[in-house]
Amino acid sequence: QGVNQLKFQRSLRSVAEERAGRKLGGLRVWNSYWVAQDATYKYFEVILVAPDHPAIRKDPRVNWICKAVHKHRELRGLTAAGRKNRGQQGKGHLYNKVSGSSRRATWKRHNTQSFWHKR
């Protein structure tokens, strides 16, 4: 098998979010979007939020990001780009049985044949 065909498992967008979050540790990464690209690079704009800003703290739609539990969401794969790389696009009952929950378990389930009686 070797290492020659191994690919990086996260998108460049999530890497950009991670770099921005590390560089500006006091801000929270909210989301990001593609801006431009050339032959060498892709450029993403990362939306950062200051959790101590009064306007953010007062707004009930966005003040959830001020809680301490949301520190460095980008490093834990909790932003939109990170969730997509982890295969966590869906929600609801039994969604943990799809490919996002466990790569090995999903592979085993798809490659195992089950019969009604022992052969």
SEMISE-280152 format. One line per field, with one value per residue (C-alpha): z, y, x; residue in three letters; residue number from 0. Coordinates in Angstrom, 3 decimals, padded with zeros to 6 digits. Each point is the difference from the previous one (the first is absolute). Layout:
N
c3	(Z, ...)
c2	(Y, ...)
c1	(X, ...)
resn	(ALA, ...)
resi	(NUM, ...)
REM end
This chain:
119
c3	(000.000, 000.961, 000.652, -003.567, -000.387, 003.443, -000.193, 002.570, 001.589, 000.690, -002.390, -000.558, 001.345, 003.391, 000.018, -000.645, 002.903, 002.256, -000.924, 000.578, 003.342, 001.146, -001.122, 001.734, 003.088, 001.758, -002.803, -000.825, -003.477, -001.206, -003.618, -003.242, -003.724, -003.198, -001.486, -002.828, -001.273, -002.398, -001.273, 003.386, 002.788, 001.089, 001.969, 002.662, 002.118, 003.610, 002.115, 003.521, 002.933, 003.104, 002.849, 002.396, -002.281, 001.496, -003.267, -000.289, 003.644, -000.218, -003.234, 000.875, -003.481, 000.270, 003.693, 000.191, -001.349, 003.155, 002.175, 000.960, -001.519, -003.474, 000.369, -003.022, -001.802, -003.113, 001.686, 000.991, -003.360, 001.143, -002.709, -003.203, -001.898, 002.832, 000.359, -003.724, 000.123, 002.871, -001.963, 002.382, -002.440, 001.252, 003.185, 001.730, 001.038, -001.319, -001.810, 002.046, -002.073, -003.175, -001.105, 002.309, 003.213, -000.577, -003.176, 001.002, 001.170, -003.207, -002.110, 001.973, -000.317, -003.753, -000.519, 002.213, -001.285, 002.477, -000.447, 001.801, 000.961, 000.465, -003.130)
c2	(000.000, 002.536, 003.711, 001.262, 000.110, 001.419, 003.276, 002.735, -000.648, 003.588, 002.799, 003.077, 002.040, -001.702, 000.460, 003.726, 000.180, -001.766, 002.337, 003.086, -001.358, -000.705, 003.401, 001.928, -002.114, 002.519, -000.079, -002.799, -001.497, 000.167, -001.140, 000.496, 000.164, -000.253, 003.316, -000.717, -002.377, -000.031, -002.742, -000.405, 001.181, 000.104, 003.019, -000.194, 002.717, -001.091, 001.718, 000.606, 001.251, 001.838, -001.744, 002.903, 002.627, 001.436, -000.208, -003.718, -000.690, 001.780, -001.573, -003.175, -001.463, -000.033, 000.172, -003.810, 000.373, 001.905, -003.117, -001.557, -003.335, 001.557, 000.877, -001.215, -001.663, -000.102, -002.210, -002.557, -000.166, 001.739, 002.658, -000.693, -000.935, -002.222, -001.807, -000.653, -001.590, -002.205, -001.102, 001.683, 001.743, -001.599, 000.092, -002.090, -003.522, -002.791, 002.422, -001.433, -003.173, 001.686, 000.498, 002.955, -001.976, -002.510, -000.601, -003.529, -000.998, 001.248, -001.843, -003.179, 000.342, 000.522, -002.873, -002.643, -002.332, -001.223, -003.213, -001.446, -003.232, -001.145, -001.241)
c1	(000.000, 002.662, -000.231, -000.059, -003.770, -000.852, -001.932, -000.458, -003.379, -001.070, -000.874, 002.128, -002.896, 000.190, 003.789, -000.511, -002.455, 002.462, 002.858, -002.138, -001.190, 003.543, 001.252, -002.805, -000.632, -002.249, -002.569, -002.440, -000.180, -003.585, 000.218, 001.898, -000.534, 002.012, 001.174, 002.427, 002.621, 002.909, 002.273, 001.694, -002.280, -003.622, -001.148, -002.690, -001.540, -000.414, -002.664, 001.298, -002.089, 001.179, -001.868, 000.552, -001.573, -003.209, -001.939, 000.767, -000.809, -003.377, -001.242, -001.953, 000.570, 003.790, 000.890, 000.224, 003.543, 001.027, -000.207, 003.319, -001.000, 000.352, 003.668, 001.997, -002.883, 002.197, 002.608, -002.647, -001.761, -003.198, -000.258, -001.900, 003.167, 001.244, -003.327, -000.099, 003.457, -001.123, -003.043, -002.434, -002.354, -003.217, -002.002, -002.589, -000.852, 002.286, 002.321, 002.871, -000.296, 001.256, 003.556, 000.716, -000.025, 002.790, 001.946, 001.002, -003.457, -001.562, 002.564, -000.614, -003.758, 000.190, 002.427, -001.573, -002.650, -002.580, -001.979, -002.991, 001.743, 003.574, 001.760)
resn	(GLN, GLY, VAL, ASN, GLN, LEU, LYS, PHE, GLN, ARG, SER, LEU, ARG, SER, VAL, ALA, GLU, GLU, ARG, ALA, GLY, ARG, LYS, LEU, GLY, GLY, LEU, ARG, VAL, TRP, ASN, SER, TYR, TRP, VAL, ALA, GLN, ASP, ALA, THR, TYR, LYS, TYR, PHE, GLU, VAL, ILE, LEU, VAL, ALA, PRO, ASP, HIS, PRO, ALA, ILE, ARG, LYS, ASP, PRO, ARG, VAL, ASN, TRP, ILE, CYS, LYS, ALA, VAL, HIS, LYS, HIS, ARG, GLU, LEU, ARG, GLY, LEU, THR, ALA, ALA, GLY, ARG, LYS, ASN, ARG, GLY, GLN, GLN, GLY, LYS, GLY, HIS, LEU, TYR, ASN, LYS, VAL, SER, GLY, SER, SER, ARG, ARG, ALA, THR, TRP, LYS, ARG, HIS, ASN, THR, GLN, SER, PHE, TRP, HIS, LYS, ARG)
resi	(0, 1, 2, 3, 4, 5, 6, 7, 8, 9, 10, 11, 12, 13, 14, 15, 16, 17, 18, 19, 20, 21, 22, 23, 24, 25, 26, 27, 28, 29, 30, 31, 32, 33, 34, 35, 36, 37, 38, 39, 40, 41, 42, 43, 44, 45, 46, 47, 48, 49, 50, 51, 52, 53, 54, 55, 56, 57, 58, 59, 60, 61, 62, 63, 64, 65, 66, 67, 68, 69, 70, 71, 72, 73, 74, 75, 76, 77, 78, 79, 80, 81, 82, 83, 84, 85, 86, 87, 88, 89, 90, 91, 92, 93, 94, 95, 96, 97, 98, 99, 100, 101, 102, 103, 104, 105, 106, 107, 108, 109, 110, 111, 112, 113, 114, 115, 116, 117, 118)
REM end
